[in-house]
């Protein structure tokens, strides 16, 4: 764990890790046996980790979803797929770098990848527009999805955005219309579609590439109708109430999402978040992705469409004032 990027609620670990480092240094420099002290500190670190990460609040999960070292969509693509060939542009305005896409092979089978991508530093974030797509990003995504449909390729989309870009230029080029068209067209695609929410899944910005047959979400990601800051600004006229909004929205409550039928699989992360072991996180995603793709490949286009229609018609169903548990209904 890199304590340089420790979040506020992780700070109790910082002192313990410093003590552990000091003991290792003392042992190496002075050739002193402090193995018992090292073991005691390591046990305390593990106990503290379990205490912290088993009782995360909604806002803390949002912070983990935004962790600067958290694997982004392209990290998963590079770890799980072979021969990724990026394709550019919407053929109308420009190439939006916040959404990337192209063909690749997964376990030897060709697929089409559509992914929202953030940047690691200021320069990359400006290039990627902080992961907030413009309308041309959604139009590029739709162009590639139609190409996938033409050649019978399953589509795998990767969601990681606080929301679509709300700037003047984006609105002038009709971002809401671009998202709406994607939702309509994805609902009637005749090839399997799987969505993986790896970090933030905010509002229509996420849904514009997430009308899928199966939705996977990582343990510390969130998927919501609105980001906590935007919700806070609307309800309390103050973006500083984001933690309160996150709690009200129950962000990070993956079991609720599964119960409502919004997601199908919750992918466990390494303790403390995917950033602590990106390889293990990617492997876990790959296992579930392979299982779901194998299921969907067996279905005819007609069956796919029927199931997709039924899925979105029954999301969040309520019977006599009670939420129907769609995870149980599906099983």
C-alpha positions as CSV (number, residue, x, y, z in Angstrom):
1,X,0.0,0.0,0.0
2,X,1.4,3.4,-1.0
3,X,0.8,5.7,2.0
4,X,1.6,8.7,-0.1
5,X,-1.9,8.5,-1.5
6,X,-3.6,7.3,1.7
7,X,-7.1,8.5,2.1
8,X,-8.3,10.2,5.3
9,X,-9.9,7.1,6.8
10,X,-6.7,5.1,6.0
11,X,-4.4,7.3,8.1
12,X,-4.4,4.9,11.1
13,X,-2.4,2.6,8.9
14,X,0.2,5.2,8.1
15,X,1.8,5.2,11.5
16,X,1.8,1.4,11.7
17,X,3.5,1.1,8.3
18,X,6.1,3.7,9.3
19,X,6.9,1.6,12.4
20,X,7.2,-1.5,10.3
21,X,9.5,0.2,7.9
22,X,11.6,1.5,10.7
23,X,11.9,-2.0,12.2
24,X,13.0,-3.5,8.9
25,X,15.6,-0.7,8.5
26,X,16.9,-1.3,12.0
27,X,17.2,-5.0,11.4
28,X,19.1,-4.5,8.1
29,X,21.5,-1.8,9.3
30,X,22.3,-3.2,12.8
31,X,21.8,-6.9,12.1
32,X,19.4,-7.1,15.1
33,X,16.7,-9.8,15.3
34,X,13.4,-8.0,15.7
35,X,11.3,-10.6,14.0
36,X,8.8,-10.9,16.9
37,X,8.3,-7.1,16.9
38,X,7.8,-7.1,13.1
39,X,5.3,-10.0,13.4
40,X,3.4,-8.1,16.0
41,X,3.2,-4.9,13.9
42,X,2.2,-6.9,10.8
43,X,-0.6,-8.6,12.7
44,X,-1.8,-5.2,14.0
45,X,-1.8,-3.8,10.4
46,X,-3.9,-6.7,9.2
47,X,-6.3,-6.3,12.0
48,X,-6.6,-2.5,11.4
49,X,-7.1,-3.1,7.7
50,X,-10.0,-5.5,8.4
51,X,-11.5,-3.1,10.8
52,X,-11.3,-0.2,8.3
53,X,-12.4,-1.9,5.1
54,X,-15.2,-4.0,6.5
55,X,-17.0,-0.9,7.8
56,X,-16.7,1.6,4.9
57,X,-19.3,4.4,4.6
58,X,-20.9,5.3,1.2
59,X,-18.6,8.4,0.9
60,X,-15.5,6.3,1.7
61,X,-16.4,3.9,-1.1
62,X,-16.7,6.9,-3.4
63,X,-13.3,8.0,-2.4
64,X,-11.9,4.5,-3.2
65,X,-13.7,4.5,-6.6
66,X,-11.8,7.7,-7.3
67,X,-8.4,6.7,-5.8
68,X,-5.6,8.1,-8.0
69,X,-3.8,4.7,-8.2
70,X,-7.0,2.7,-8.9
71,X,-6.8,0.7,-12.2
72,X,-8.6,2.5,-15.0
73,X,-10.4,0.9,-17.9
74,X,-7.4,0.7,-20.1
75,X,-5.4,-1.1,-17.4
76,X,-8.0,-3.9,-17.4
77,X,-8.1,-3.9,-21.2
78,X,-4.3,-4.3,-21.4
79,X,-4.3,-7.0,-18.7
80,X,-7.2,-9.1,-20.1
81,X,-7.2,-8.7,-23.8
82,X,-4.8,-9.4,-26.7
83,X,-4.1,-7.4,-29.8
84,X,-6.2,-4.4,-28.9
85,X,-6.5,-2.2,-32.0
86,X,-7.9,1.2,-31.2
87,X,-10.2,2.9,-33.6
88,X,-10.8,6.6,-33.7
89,X,-13.3,9.3,-34.4
90,X,-17.1,9.6,-34.8
91,X,-16.9,10.6,-38.5
92,X,-18.8,13.8,-37.7
93,X,-16.8,16.1,-35.5
94,X,-13.6,14.7,-33.8
95,X,-12.0,12.0,-31.8
96,X,-13.1,12.2,-28.1
97,X,-10.2,10.8,-26.0
98,X,-12.4,10.3,-22.9
99,X,-14.0,7.3,-24.7
100,X,-11.8,4.8,-26.5
101,X,-12.7,1.7,-28.5
102,X,-11.5,-0.9,-30.8
103,X,-11.3,-4.6,-31.5
104,X,-9.4,-7.2,-29.4
105,X,-9.2,-10.9,-28.5
106,X,-10.5,-12.3,-25.2
107,X,-9.5,-15.9,-24.6
108,X,-9.0,-16.2,-28.3
109,X,-12.4,-14.8,-29.3
110,X,-12.8,-11.4,-31.0
111,X,-14.7,-8.7,-29.2
112,X,-15.4,-5.0,-29.5
113,X,-14.2,-2.8,-26.6
114,X,-15.7,0.5,-25.6
115,X,-14.1,2.2,-22.6
116,X,-14.3,5.4,-20.6
117,X,-10.8,6.5,-19.6
118,X,-9.4,8.9,-17.1
119,X,-5.9,10.3,-16.8
120,X,-3.2,9.7,-14.2
121,X,-1.8,13.3,-14.2
122,X,-2.9,16.8,-15.2
123,X,-1.8,16.4,-18.8
124,X,-3.6,13.1,-19.3
125,X,-6.7,14.3,-17.5
126,X,-6.9,17.3,-19.9
127,X,-6.5,14.9,-22.8
128,X,-9.1,12.6,-21.4
129,X,-11.3,15.4,-20.2
130,X,-11.3,13.8,-16.7
131,X,-13.2,10.9,-18.1
132,X,-16.2,13.0,-19.0
133,X,-17.3,12.3,-22.6
134,X,-18.5,14.8,-25.1
135,X,-21.3,13.9,-27.5
136,X,-18.8,12.8,-30.1
137,X,-17.5,10.2,-27.7
138,X,-20.9,8.6,-27.5
139,X,-21.2,8.8,-31.3
140,X,-17.9,7.2,-31.7
141,X,-19.0,4.4,-29.3
142,X,-22.2,3.9,-31.3
143,X,-20.2,3.7,-34.6
144,X,-18.0,1.0,-33.2
145,X,-21.0,-0.9,-31.7
146,X,-22.7,-0.9,-35.1
147,X,-19.5,-2.2,-36.6
148,X,-19.4,-5.0,-33.9
149,X,-23.0,-5.9,-34.8
150,X,-22.2,-6.0,-38.5
151,X,-19.4,-8.6,-37.8
152,X,-21.1,-10.4,-35.0
153,X,-18.7,-9.4,-32.2
154,X,-19.7,-9.3,-28.6
155,X,-19.4,-5.8,-27.0
156,X,-17.6,-5.2,-23.7
157,X,-18.0,-1.7,-22.3
158,X,-16.0,-0.3,-19.4
159,X,-17.6,2.5,-17.3
160,X,-15.6,5.0,-15.3
161,X,-17.0,8.5,-15.4
162,X,-18.5,11.0,-13.0
163,X,-20.9,11.9,-15.8
164,X,-21.0,13.3,-19.3
165,X,-19.3,16.6,-19.9
166,X,-21.8,19.4,-19.2
167,X,-19.9,22.2,-20.9
168,X,-21.4,24.7,-23.4
169,X,-19.9,23.1,-26.4
170,X,-21.1,19.7,-25.4
171,X,-24.6,21.0,-25.0
172,X,-24.4,22.8,-28.3
173,X,-23.5,19.5,-30.0
174,X,-26.4,17.8,-28.2
175,X,-24.9,15.5,-25.6
176,X,-28.3,14.5,-24.2
177,X,-29.5,13.4,-27.7
178,X,-26.3,11.4,-28.3
179,X,-26.8,9.5,-25.0
180,X,-30.5,9.0,-25.8
181,X,-29.7,7.6,-29.2
182,X,-27.1,5.2,-27.7
183,X,-29.6,3.9,-25.2
184,X,-32.1,3.3,-28.0
185,X,-29.7,1.6,-30.3
186,X,-28.0,-0.5,-27.6
187,X,-31.4,-1.8,-26.5
188,X,-31.8,-3.4,-29.9
189,X,-28.3,-4.6,-30.7
190,X,-28.3,-8.3,-31.8
191,X,-25.0,-9.1,-30.3
192,X,-24.1,-9.7,-26.6
193,X,-23.3,-6.7,-24.5
194,X,-21.5,-6.8,-21.2
195,X,-20.7,-3.7,-19.1
196,X,-18.1,-3.5,-16.3
197,X,-18.3,-0.6,-13.8
198,X,-14.7,-0.2,-12.6
199,X,-14.8,3.1,-10.8
200,X,-17.4,5.8,-11.1
201,X,-20.7,5.2,-12.9
202,X,-22.4,8.5,-12.9
203,X,-25.8,9.3,-14.5
204,X,-26.4,9.2,-18.2
205,X,-22.7,9.6,-18.8
206,X,-22.4,5.9,-17.7
207,X,-25.7,4.7,-19.1
208,X,-24.8,5.9,-22.6
209,X,-22.6,2.8,-23.0
210,X,-24.2,0.6,-20.4
211,X,-27.5,-0.7,-21.8
212,X,-26.2,-4.3,-21.5
213,X,-27.3,-7.9,-21.1
214,X,-25.1,-8.3,-18.1
215,X,-23.6,-5.6,-15.8
216,X,-20.6,-6.3,-13.6
217,X,-19.5,-3.9,-10.8
218,X,-16.3,-3.9,-8.8
219,X,-16.7,-4.0,-5.0
220,X,-15.6,-0.4,-4.4
221,X,-17.1,1.2,-7.6
222,X,-20.4,3.1,-7.6
223,X,-23.3,3.3,-10.1
224,X,-25.8,6.0,-9.6
225,X,-28.3,8.4,-11.3
226,X,-26.1,11.3,-10.2
227,X,-22.6,12.0,-8.7
228,X,-22.7,12.9,-5.0
229,X,-21.4,16.5,-5.7
230,X,-24.1,17.2,-8.2
231,X,-26.8,15.7,-5.9
232,X,-25.5,17.9,-3.1
233,X,-25.6,21.0,-5.2
234,X,-29.2,20.4,-6.2
235,X,-30.5,19.4,-2.7
236,X,-28.5,21.6,-0.4
237,X,-27.2,24.2,-2.9
238,X,-23.7,23.3,-1.6
239,X,-21.3,20.8,-3.2
240,X,-19.5,20.4,0.2
241,X,-22.4,18.2,1.3
242,X,-21.2,15.4,-1.0
243,X,-20.7,12.9,1.8
244,X,-24.2,13.4,3.0
245,X,-25.5,13.0,-0.5
246,X,-23.5,9.8,-1.0
247,X,-25.1,8.3,2.1
248,X,-28.6,9.3,1.0
249,X,-27.9,7.7,-2.4
250,X,-26.5,4.6,-0.8
251,X,-23.5,4.7,-3.1
252,X,-21.4,1.6,-3.1
253,X,-24.2,-0.5,-1.8
254,X,-23.6,-3.2,-4.4
255,X,-26.0,-5.7,-2.8
256,X,-28.9,-3.2,-3.2
257,X,-27.9,-2.8,-6.9
258,X,-28.0,-6.5,-7.3
259,X,-31.3,-6.8,-5.5
260,X,-32.8,-4.2,-7.8
261,X,-31.5,-6.1,-10.8
262,X,-29.3,-3.1,-11.9
263,X,-26.1,-5.3,-11.7
264,X,-25.6,-9.0,-12.1
265,X,-22.2,-9.6,-10.5
266,X,-20.2,-8.0,-7.7
267,X,-16.5,-8.5,-8.3
268,X,-14.5,-8.7,-5.1
269,X,-11.4,-6.5,-4.9
270,X,-8.2,-7.1,-3.0
271,X,-8.4,-5.7,0.6
272,X,-8.3,-2.0,0.5
273,X,-9.2,-1.6,-3.1
274,X,-8.1,-2.7,-6.6
275,X,-5.1,-0.3,-6.5
276,X,-3.4,-2.6,-3.9
277,X,-3.2,-5.5,-6.3
278,X,-4.2,-4.6,-9.9
279,X,-3.2,-8.0,-11.2
280,X,-5.5,-9.8,-8.8
281,X,-8.3,-7.4,-9.5
282,X,-8.0,-7.9,-13.3
283,X,-7.9,-11.7,-12.8
284,X,-11.2,-11.5,-10.8
285,X,-12.9,-9.4,-13.5
286,X,-11.6,-11.7,-16.2
287,X,-13.1,-14.8,-14.5
288,X,-16.6,-13.3,-14.3
289,X,-16.3,-11.8,-17.7
290,X,-15.4,-15.1,-19.3
291,X,-18.4,-16.8,-17.5
292,X,-20.9,-14.3,-18.7
293,X,-19.6,-14.1,-22.2
294,X,-19.9,-17.9,-22.5
295,X,-23.5,-17.7,-21.4
296,X,-24.5,-15.0,-23.8
297,X,-22.7,-16.5,-26.8
298,X,-25.1,-19.5,-26.6
299,X,-28.2,-17.3,-27.0
300,X,-29.8,-16.5,-30.4
301,X,-30.2,-12.8,-31.4
302,X,-34.0,-13.1,-30.7
303,X,-33.4,-14.5,-27.3
304,X,-30.9,-11.8,-26.5
305,X,-33.3,-9.1,-27.4
306,X,-36.2,-10.7,-25.5
307,X,-34.0,-11.0,-22.3
308,X,-32.7,-7.5,-22.6
309,X,-36.2,-6.1,-23.0
310,X,-37.4,-8.0,-20.0
311,X,-34.4,-6.9,-18.0
312,X,-35.0,-3.2,-18.4
313,X,-38.8,-3.4,-18.1
314,X,-38.4,-5.0,-14.7
315,X,-35.6,-2.9,-13.1
316,X,-36.5,-1.8,-9.6
317,X,-40.0,-3.4,-9.6
318,X,-42.2,-2.8,-6.6
319,X,-45.0,-5.0,-5.6
320,X,-47.5,-3.8,-2.9
321,X,-44.9,-1.2,-1.7
322,X,-42.0,-3.7,-1.5
323,X,-39.0,-3.9,-3.8
324,X,-39.0,-7.2,-5.7
325,X,-35.6,-8.9,-5.2
326,X,-34.6,-9.3,-8.9
327,X,-31.4,-11.3,-8.0
328,X,-33.7,-14.0,-6.5
329,X,-36.2,-13.8,-9.4
330,X,-33.3,-14.2,-11.9
331,X,-32.0,-17.3,-10.2
